[in-house]
Amino acid sequence: MKINLLLSIIKTTPPGGVPTWPEGATKALLELGVEIKFQYSLTGNGPHHFLHYLNVPTTVTATQIKEKIQPYGVEGEVYVFED
C-alpha cells in the first residue's frame, strides 16, 4: 500500500448550505481499493476544500484517483508522500 494525500475542491455550493464530500466519490475510491483513513474539511470563503489521508494499492495511480472522483464534482490533486 502507498500512503497518499488527496487535496480536493468542490466548486459548487448547494443553495443555503456547505458542500459535503459526495457519497459517490467515496464509493468510487472504494471501487479502486482505496481506503480513506482520515478526512478533514477545510471551510472558508469560496470553494470548499477537503483533505484526505488515503491507503492506496500500489497498482492505483494518482491519475486514476483524480479521474474517478471528477464525475462527482470533485477536483483534486493527489500527493504520494510515502511508498
Beta strands, then each sheet from edge to edge (+ up, - down):
strand 1: 2-10
strand 2: 35-42
strand 3: 48-56
strand 4: 74-82
sheet 1: 2+ 3- 1+ 4-
end
